[in-house]
Amino acid sequence: MERQFNTDCEGPISKNDNAYELTQRFIERGGEFFAKISKYDDLLADIDKMQGYKAGNTLKLILPFLKAYDVTESDIKRFSSQNILVVPGADIALKYINKIMPAFIISTSYRPYIDALCELVDFPVDNTFCTELNLDNYLLPHDEEIYLKELYEEILLLPDIEIPSSAKSRGNLDDDSLKCAERLDQIFWYELPQMVAGKMLEDVNPIGGFEKANAIIQSCEITEMKLSNVMYVGDSITDVEAMKLVSESGGISISFNGNRYALQSSDIACMSPNALILAGLAHIFNESGSEAIQDLARDWEQSREKFGHDMQEIMSGFSTDEIELCLIDQLNINELIPQSEKFRKTVRGESIARLG
């Protein structure tokens, strides 16, 4: 039986958060600004469940400000190609997986970054879904540029949004978080839509949330596969809908060094300092299906040595050292979250790991 591998990019394949790094590079205090908008994005997607809104829309919310500070597509392409950080073993894993079954990258990242990454790791760019970008097509009036810079400074001065893990609504937020969220509501949904810059919010469609799920469906239409034959790997809130779709359809969803959003939507928790393990899991999936991965995760401590030995015969350098694999259930989820987030910080760095 033929099967299919689909994966997020940033997390399982690369260490970057390209949009965060772009903002940090081209705008003073850009990393701080991006983190604040990213937390607002988490609030709208996970707590408010705003109609039509999807996790990952941070990538369009920041665009008017990048434009106001004269960032061009050329800047983004150059910076992206020069600053890719690949998770150890990801290039080898992708090459192996692409040989044994159809493989797709489904990413919220901007197109210039994905194109550069595909060139670096020799992955077919036609097998990618990501956020298309035409930043140079927009010309902002001078007075808008000035006002956007004023808004940028105002946003930096707003208190941070803190979302308790138990939060179910905005009523669970503290006063400072509510103050920030309400002002951002006004900026993004009332002020910007009346500006030329607001056209970016209409036109750009980040591939996150339900758009990642739609991309999986499109990839299956290309390969003529059933969703039950899909393995999906992700690590963040943008992967939740994709993970749920695959899991509920009988496929297998894997959190790779994921945060709490990813873990709560996955079948398997994989914590690893390298991505070669993904080649091993894809091999098992291709040979024997979802249940075989579940069995491996359930009996990981007893099975890891044999699994590692078998994979070493296929892939030089494969090792199960420092790797944890676990079948997720309601009894262990709260224990797995801090373990996985610790791996996430180690592999991707503290600043990026904090993002949703």
N, C-alpha and C positions, 0 to 999 in steps of 0.2 A: 504494500500500500504506500502510495506517495504521500509525503507530508511537506509542511512548509514552515520556515523560520521567519518570524518578524521581530524586529527589535527597535527600541528607542535608540537614539544616538548618544546624547550627553548623559553619561552615567555608565551604561554598559560598554560603550565603545570609546568614548573620549571623556577626559576629566573636566573639560571646559564647561562653563556656562557662557557661551559666546556673547549673548546679548548683555549679560552683566558685565563682562570684560570690556566689551565695546563702550558701554556707557561710562565705565570707570576710566577708560583710556582717553576718551575724547571730551568729557565734560568734568570740570572740577567737582569733586565729591560725588561723581557719578555712581560709584558703587553703593553709596549710602542711599542715593535717590532710587536706584533700581530695587534695592532690598525693600524699601518702603512701598513701592508700587507692587512688587511681587507679593508682599503680605496682603495688600489690598485685593489683589487678584485671588489669593487663597480665600479671603473672606467672601467675595462675591460668588465664587464657584462652589465652595464647600459649605458655607454657613447660610448665606442669603439664597443660594441656588437661583440666582437671578435668571429670569427667562431669557433664553437665547445666548446666555453668557457661558463661556467655556474656559476651563483652566488653561493657562498659557497665553491669555490675551494681554499679559504684560508686554509681549513683543509688539503689539500695536499701540498700546497706551504710551510707550516711551518715544514713539516715532516723531510726534510733533516737536518734542524737545531736542532730539538728535538733529532734526532739520533746522531748528532755530539756532543751534550752535554750529551750523554749517558742515555737518557730517555728510559725506557723499557716499554713493555706492562704491566708488573707487577706494575710498578710505576703508570701507567695510571689507571689501574683497582683499585688499592688501593686508590689513590687520588680521583677518581670519586665516589667510594662508600662512602667515608668519608665526602664528601663535597656537597652533593645534597641539594639544597634549593627549596622546593616545593612551588608554588604559593598557598596561603591559599585557602583551599577548593578544590584544584585540584584532590586530591585522592578521595574525596567523589563524586565529579562530574563525574570522570571517571567510578567509580563503578556503579553509576546510569545509565549513558549513555550506558555502556556495557551490562546492563540488558535489555534495551529497544530496542537496535539495534546494528548491527555490528559496531565495533569501531576500528580504526587503528591510530597508531602514525607514522608519516612520518617526519623524522628528519635528518638534516645534521650532527648531533652529531656522535661521534665515538661509535662503538658498545659497548665497556666496560661501557660507561656512560649510554647508553640506557638499557642495561641489569641490571645495578644497580638500575636505576630508576624504572623499571618494578617490580623488587623485592620489592622495598620500597612501591610502591603504589598498589601492587597486580594487575598489568595489564598483560595480556597474551603476553609474549615476541614474540610468533609466529605472532602476529598482529602488528609487527613493521617493518619499513624500515629505514635503517640508513647507515652510512659510515662504511664499514668493514675495519678492521685494522690488519695488520700483520707486525708490526714494527720490531719485533725481527728477521724476515727472512732476513734482509739486513745487510751485513757486509761492513763497509766503510773502505777503506785504510786509514792509519794513516795520510798521507799527505792531503787527502780529508777532514778529520776531522779538521785539522789545517786551511785549506783554508776556509771551511765553517764558522769557528769561525771568521776568518778575514772578510768574507763577512757580517756576522752578525753585527759586529762592524761598518762596513761601512754603512750598511743600517740604523742603528740607527742614524748615523750622517747626513743622507740625510734629506732635508727639508720635511715637511709634505705635503701630497696631499690635497688640498682644492678643492672641487667640488661644484661650485655654483648651486643652485637649478634649475636655468634656462639653465644650460650647455647642449649643444647638441653634442659637439665634443671636442677634445683636444684643439682646437683653442680657446675655452672659458676659458682655465685654465691659471693661472698666470705662470710666468717664473720658480719659485721655484717648483711648482707642476709638470710642464713639465720635469724639470731636474730630479726629483725623479722618475717619471713614466718611463722615457727613460732609466735610469740606471737599474731599476727593470726589464724592458723588456729584457735588455741584460743579466742580471743574470739568470732569470727564463726560457728564451726561447732560449738562445744561450750557456751560460756557463754550467748550470746544466744538460742539456740533454747530454752533452759530458762526464759527470761524472757518477760514479757508483750510486751516490745519485739520479741521474736523473731518475733511474728506478722507484723510488717511485712516481714520477709525472706521469709516464705511467700507473702504476698498480692501484693506489688508485683512487676510483671513488666516490667523495662526493655526497651525495644525496641532491642536491640543484638545483634550477632552473628547467630546463626541466626534470631532473631526479625525482623531486618531482611530476611533472605532470605524468610521466610514472608510478610512484609508485601508484598514484591514480587509473590509468587505471588497473594496476595489481590487486589492491585490489578489484576493481569492477568485475574483472574476477573471483576472488575467491568467491565473494558473489553473482555473477550473477546479479548485480545491474546495472541500467543505470546511467550515469553520472548526469542526471537530478535529481536523487534521492540522491545526495551527498551534505552534508554540510561540508565545509572545514574552519578551523580556523588557522590563521597564524599571523605573526607580523613583518616580515622583507623582505628584498630583495630576500632571498632564496625562499620565498613563492609566488613570483609574478606569475610565470608560472602556478603553481598549482591553484592559485586563478582565473586567467584568464580562465583556462580550465573549472573549475567548473561553474563559472559564465556564460560563453558563451554557456555552455551545458544545461543551465536551472536550475542548482543547486543554492546553496547560498554560497557565500564566505564572511567570517567575519574577519575583522581586530580586533585583541584583543590587546589593548594598542600598536597598530602598529606604525611604523615610516612612513615616507612619501611614501616609496616604496610600503608598504603593503596597505595603504589607497588608493593610486591611482589605485589599482588593485582589490579592494573589493567592495561588494555591501553594506555592513553594517559596521559602526564603533562602536565598543563596548569598552568602557573605564571603567575599574573596578579595585578595589584593591584586588578582590578575583575572583576565577574561578568558583564559584557556579553558576554564571549567565550562564555559558556555558551549564550546566545541564538544566537550564530553557529554553534556546534557542533550545537545542536539543529536549526537550520534545515537544515544540511547532512545531518544524520541523517534528518530527516523527508523530505527531497527524494530522497536517494540511498542511505541506509543506512550500516551500519557500515564497509564497505570505503572509502567516500568519506572518512570521518573518518580512517581509517588512512592513506590516501593523502595527505591534507592534512598530517597530522603527520609523515609520512615525508619530505615535500618542503617542510617549513614555511618555510625560508629563501627558497625560490624561489616559494612560493605565497602568502605572507602578504600581500604588497602587493595582489594581485588580490582575494584573499579579503576584505581590509579594505575595498577600494573597493566590491565587490559588496554587502557588508553595510551600508555607509554609505547606499546607495540604499534600503535597507529600514528601517534604524534610525539615526536622527540621533545623532551623537556616538560611533558605534562606531569603535574604533581597535584596531590590533594592536600599538601601541607598548608596549614593556616586557613583552610577552607571549611566553612560550616554550611551544611545543607539541612533544611528542616521542613517538614510538612506543617503548614500553618493551620491551627485550629483555635477555637475560642479559649482554650485553656492556656496556650503558650504565647498568644499574640502580645500581651503586655510585657512579657519577658523578652520577646524577640525585638521589639521596637528599639529599645536602647542599644542592644547588641548590634543591630543592623545599622543604626545611625552612627555608631562609633566607627564601624568599617567605612561608612560613607565619608565621614570626616577625614579618616586616615588616607583614603584613596583620592578624594577630590579636593580636600582642603576645607578649613573651618568656614570661610566666608561663603563658598558655594554650597556647602552641605546644609547651611541654614535656610537656603531658599527652598520654596515649596516644590 
